[in-house]
Amino acid sequence: MEPRRGVLAPELERWSREADDGDRRTALVRLRGGTEVGEAAGRLASLGMEVTSSGPGSVIGTVSPPVLRRIGQETWVLAVEGPRTLRTLGHG
């Protein structure tokens, strides 16, 4: 079964189709409002995500392509994105 449309960020959707099933990648799962973070982290772990951290409204961990596709089917998942890199703004 495929993930719900628009849940996976385009780069993660592409990766999930092209990568080998054993490959791993960091993903940030954004939760729908009202979803309890602790319960969501437990459910994500049961789906196969290696949860590394969680905070208000999101859970971060590593996933394989099959796990990513399963996460994208969950109705309480708002979005799944790749990690963001913070950049320092240059002066002048």
N, C-alpha and C positions, 0 to 999 in steps of 0.2 A: 504494500500500500504506500502511496506517495504522501509526502507532507502536504498540509493544507496550503493553498496558494497564498503567497505573500508573507508567510511566516519566516522562512529562511532568507537571510540576506543573499543577494545574487551570487557573491563569491563563495559562500558556503554551499549553496545549492549546486553550483558548478563543481566544486570540490567533491561533494558527496556522490556525484555521478562519475567523476573521472578517477578518483583515488582508489587504491586497493582497500579491501575491507579491513585490513590490519593497520592501515595508516591512522594516525592520531592527530588531532588538532584542538586548540583551545577554542571554546565557544562561550559566549555570554547569553544566557537565557533570560529574557525579560518576561515577567509574569503579569497576567491580567490582574486588575485591581481586585482586592479582596482575597487573593490567593495567599495562604500562609507560607512564608518562606521555608520554614523548617520542614513542613510536610512536602513541599515541592522539591526540596533538596533530597529528601528520602526517596521520593518517587523517581527523580532523575537518576539517582544511584541505582535503583532497581531496574531502570531501563538500560543501564550500562555506562552512564556517565561517571567519570572519576571526579567527584566534586572537590574543588580546591578552596572555594570561598563562597560566601553568600552575604547579601546585604539587603537593604530595603528594596524590594521589588525585583531582585535579580539573583541568579546563581551562576557561578563561573566554574568551568571544569573542562576536562579533555574528553573528546568523543571520537568514535570511529564513524565512517560513513553510514553503516546500518543503524547505529545508535542515534545519529543526527536525524535520520529520516523518521525513526520512531518518535523522537522528541517533537518533531514538527507536526505530528498527528495529534498531539495532546491539545484539547480544547482550552485548557487553562494557560497555555503558552501564548504570549502576545507576539513575541519575535525572538529569533535566534540570530545573533550577530557575531562577527569575529572580534577579537580583542582590539582595542583602540590604543594607538601609540600617542603619548603626549609629546608635543613638540614645544620647544622654547621659542618664543617670538624673538626675532632679531631686533637689535636696537638701530633706530634711525635709518 
